[in-house]
């Protein structure tokens, strides 16, 4: 497969996954603002949304005040924000359009219609009227796009590059959500007091942001505690959005794309996976979750660069 085609497929999938993750994060954050809390706590939640995507400075250049309405518009509908849902869906559509011939008709129509419908609805004031409906719609369209791909696409190189982009983006986003949420909580890994309402909702919001609350109850059947939340979202291979499951997906698809030049890339991904497979949550918490996740994000960034240099277009091409 041509590097240019592979590059478009890889980034098409990453942008669709990014749109969904942004919608998940915003949905949980905006619902949390409805709970009784201090002004400082509310501001911290809004700032966390920007910190997850490292957009604090970009936001400050566009808006005078940190308010829920400004954060919502910036993260959903601002064309100048490369991580907004609007930008992500537009970029996914443009990448799909560039490789229209490599997609099934159903896949192309799903992505194209998602972009056109989203733009139309935003122009009609949809975000201001029903923000929660916007988030559910974006998640549904992302699920639909993945399902259509799995149900109609030939499992060839195009399919594997699509999956590779999805899993790499998911690993990055889950790590960012965990990092910012845990750091803002100021926790050191001790069990949460179930009698503290704000704590309970804080940790359930972390799980809800990656659709893991019901899974947590199935796995642990006990009170929510920070170490278990971290263990589920980092080390559980059966949790679809955990770091281990995401890197598993990366390694699986890299193996299907293996060629004479990909050994270094596969080795790097395999080492990262092996460290997650044999890790234990207590040493990670003792090391410091922020330090661990910062290092993980750096390694995901390096892995992304290795994938690009091995299979895709060089930077700025």
C-alpha positions in Angstrom: 0.0 0.0 0.0 1.2 3.5 -0.8 2.4 5.5 2.2 0.1 8.4 1.4 -3.0 6.1 1.4 -1.9 4.4 4.7 -1.3 7.8 6.2 -4.9 9.0 5.4 -6.5 5.8 6.7 -4.4 6.0 9.9 -5.3 9.6 10.6 -9.0 9.2 9.6 -9.4 6.6 12.3 -7.4 8.7 14.9 -9.6 11.8 14.3 -12.9 9.8 14.6 -11.6 8.3 17.9 -10.5 11.7 19.1 -14.0 13.2 18.4 -15.6 10.5 20.5 -13.1 10.8 23.4 -13.6 14.6 23.5 -17.4 14.1 23.5 -17.1 11.6 26.4 -14.9 13.9 28.4 -17.2 16.9 27.9 -20.3 15.0 28.7 -19.0 13.8 32.1 -17.6 17.2 32.9 -20.7 19.2 32.1 -22.9 16.8 34.1 -20.6 17.1 37.1 -21.1 20.9 37.0 -24.7 20.3 38.0 -23.6 18.8 41.3 -23.2 21.0 44.5 -19.6 22.1 44.6 -17.4 25.1 45.3 -16.6 27.7 42.6 -12.9 26.6 42.8 -13.9 23.0 42.2 -16.1 24.0 39.2 -13.2 26.0 37.7 -10.8 23.1 38.3 -13.1 20.8 36.3 -13.3 23.2 33.4 -9.5 23.7 33.4 -9.0 19.9 33.4 -10.9 19.7 30.1 -8.3 22.0 28.6 -5.4 20.4 30.3 -6.2 16.9 29.0 -5.6 18.1 25.5 -2.9 20.7 26.4 -5.0 23.6 25.2 -4.9 26.0 28.1 -2.8 28.6 26.3 -4.8 28.3 23.1 -8.0 28.8 25.0 -6.7 31.9 26.8 -5.8 33.5 23.4 -9.4 33.1 22.2 -11.5 33.8 25.4 -11.3 36.3 28.2 -13.0 34.1 30.9 -12.9 30.4 31.8 -16.7 29.7 31.8 -18.6 26.5 30.9 -20.1 28.1 27.8 -16.7 29.2 26.5 -15.0 25.8 27.2 -17.9 24.0 25.6 -17.8 26.1 22.4 -14.0 25.9 22.2 -13.9 22.1 22.6 -16.9 21.4 20.4 -17.3 24.0 17.7 -14.2 26.2 17.4 -12.6 25.7 14.0 -9.3 27.1 15.2 -9.0 24.4 17.9 -7.4 21.3 16.2 -8.7 19.0 18.9 -12.3 20.3 18.8 -15.0 17.9 17.8 -15.7 20.1 14.7 -12.1 19.9 13.6 -11.7 16.2 14.4 -14.8 15.3 12.3 -13.7 17.6 9.5 -10.2 16.1 9.4 -11.6 12.6 9.5 -13.9 13.4 6.6 -11.1 15.0 4.6 -8.8 12.0 5.1 -11.6 9.7 4.1 -12.3 11.7 1.0 -8.6 11.5 0.0 -8.8 7.7 0.0 -12.4 7.2 -1.1 -11.4 4.2 -3.3 -9.9 2.4 -0.3 -13.1 2.5 1.7 -16.4 0.7 1.3 -19.3 2.8 0.2 -20.9 2.3 3.6 -17.8 3.5 5.4 -17.5 6.6 3.3 -21.1 7.5 3.5 -21.1 7.2 7.3 -18.1 9.5 7.8 -19.3 12.0 5.1 -22.8 12.1 6.5 -21.5 12.5 10.1 -19.5 15.6 9.1 -22.3 17.2 7.0 -25.0 16.5 9.6 -22.9 17.8 12.5 -22.1 21.0 10.7 -25.7 21.6 9.8 -26.9 20.9 13.3 -24.3 23.3 14.9 -25.4 26.1 12.5 -29.0 25.6 13.8 -28.0 26.2 17.5 -27.9 22.5 18.5 -25.0 22.9 20.9 -26.6 25.8 22.8 -30.0 24.0 23.0 -29.0 20.4 23.8 -25.3 19.9 24.6 -25.8 16.4 26.1 -27.6 15.3 22.9 -24.6 16.5 20.9 -22.3 14.3 23.0 -24.5 11.2 22.7 -24.8 11.8 18.9 -21.0 12.1 18.4 -20.4 8.9 20.4 -23.1 7.1 18.4 -21.7 8.2 15.1 -18.2 7.1 16.1 -19.5 3.7 17.2 -21.4 3.5 13.9 -18.3 4.2 11.9 -16.3 1.5 13.6 -19.1 -1.0 13.3 -19.6 -0.3 9.6 -15.9 -0.7 9.0 -15.8 -4.0 11.0 -18.9 -5.3 9.2 -18.1 -4.3 5.6 -14.4 -3.8 5.1 -12.0 -6.5 3.7 -9.5 -7.3 6.4 -6.5 -6.1 4.4 -3.8 -3.5 4.9 -6.3 -0.7 4.7 -8.3 -2.3 7.5 -5.2 -2.7 9.7 -4.1 0.9 9.3 -7.5 2.0 10.3 -7.5 -0.1 13.4 -3.9 0.9 14.2 -4.9 4.6 14.3 -7.9 3.8 16.5 -6.0 1.9 19.2 -3.1 4.3 19.3 -5.4 7.3 19.7 -7.4 5.5 22.4 -4.2 4.7 24.4 -3.2 8.4 24.3 -6.6 9.7 25.3 -7.2 7.2 28.2 -3.8 8.1 29.6 -4.5 11.8 29.4 -7.9 11.5 31.1 -6.4 9.4 33.9 -3.4 11.7 34.4 -5.4 15.0 34.6 -8.2 13.5 36.7 -5.9 11.8 39.3 -3.6 14.8 39.6 -6.5 17.2 40.1 -7.9 14.9 42.8 -4.7 15.2 44.7 -4.9 11.6 45.8 -2.1 9.2 46.7 -3.9 6.0 46.1 -5.7 5.5 49.4 -9.3 4.2 49.4 -12.1 6.7 48.9 -14.4 7.2 51.8 -17.8 6.1 50.4 -19.5 8.6 52.7 -18.0 11.5 50.8 -20.4 12.4 48.0 -17.9 14.5 46.1 -15.4 11.7 46.1 -17.9 9.1 44.9 -19.0 11.2 42.0 -15.5 12.2 41.2 -14.3 8.6 40.7 -17.5 7.5 39.0 -17.0 10.4 36.5 -13.6 9.0 35.6 -15.0 5.6 34.9 -18.0 7.0 33.1 -15.7 9.0 30.8 -14.4 5.8 29.3 -17.6 3.7 29.7 -16.1 1.7 32.5 -18.5 2.1 35.5 -20.5 -1.0 34.8 -17.3 -3.0 34.1 -15.8 -1.8 37.4 -18.8 -3.2 39.3 -18.6 -6.5 37.4 -14.8 -6.9 38.1 -14.6 -5.6 41.7 -18.1 -5.7 43.2 -17.0 -3.3 45.9 -16.6 0.3 46.9 -14.8 2.6 44.4 -11.1 3.1 45.3 -8.5 5.1 43.3 -6.0 2.1 43.1 -8.7 -0.1 41.6 -9.9 2.6 39.2 -6.2 3.0 38.1 -5.7 -0.8 37.8 -8.8 -1.3 35.7 -8.0 1.5 33.3 -4.3 0.7 33.0 -3.7 -3.0 33.4 -7.0 -4.9 32.7 -6.7 -6.5 29.3 -10.5 -7.1 29.1 -11.4 -3.5 29.6 -11.7 -2.2 26.0 -10.3 1.3 26.7 -7.6 0.3 29.2 -4.0 1.2 28.3 -3.1 -2.5 28.0 -6.1 -3.4 25.7 -5.2 -0.4 23.5 -1.5 -1.3 23.2 -2.6 -4.9 22.6 -4.6 -3.6 19.6 -1.6 -1.7 18.4 0.6 -4.7 18.5 -1.9 -7.0 16.9 -2.3 -4.7 13.9 1.4 -4.0 13.6 2.0 -7.8 13.4 -0.5 -7.9 10.4 1.4 -5.1 8.7 4.9 -6.5 9.4 7.5 -6.1 6.7 11.3 -6.1 6.4 11.6 -2.5 7.8 9.2 -2.7 10.7 11.1 -4.8 13.3 12.2 -1.8 15.4 8.7 -0.4 15.5 7.2 -3.8 16.5 9.9 -4.3 19.1 9.2 -0.9 20.7 5.5 -1.6 20.8 6.0 -5.1 22.1 8.2 -3.9 24.9 5.6 -1.4 26.0 2.9 -4.1 25.9 5.1 -6.6 27.9 5.7 -4.0 30.6 2.0 -3.4 31.0 1.2 -7.2 31.0 3.6 -7.9 33.9 3.1 -4.6 35.8 1.5 -4.3 39.2 -0.6 -1.3 40.3 1.0 -0.8 43.7 4.5 -0.1 42.4 3.0 2.2 39.8 1.2 4.2 42.5 4.3 4.2 44.7 6.3 5.6 41.7 3.6 8.2 41.3 0.8 7.9 38.8 1.5 11.3 37.2 5.1 10.3 36.5 4.1 6.9 35.2 1.5 8.3 32.8 3.8 11.1 31.7 6.3 8.6 30.7 3.6 6.4 29.0 2.4 9.4 26.9 6.0 10.1 25.8 6.4 6.5 24.7 3.1 6.6 22.8 4.3 9.7 21.1 7.6 8.0 20.2 5.7 4.9 19.0 3.5 7.1 16.8 6.6 8.6 15.3 8.1 5.1 14.7 4.8 4.1 13.0 5.0 7.2 10.8 8.6 6.7 9.8 8.1 3.0 9.1 4.8 3.0 7.2 3.4 6.5 6.7 4.4 9.8 5.3 7.4 11.7 6.8 6.4 14.8 8.8 5.3 17.9 6.8 4.7 15.9 3.6 
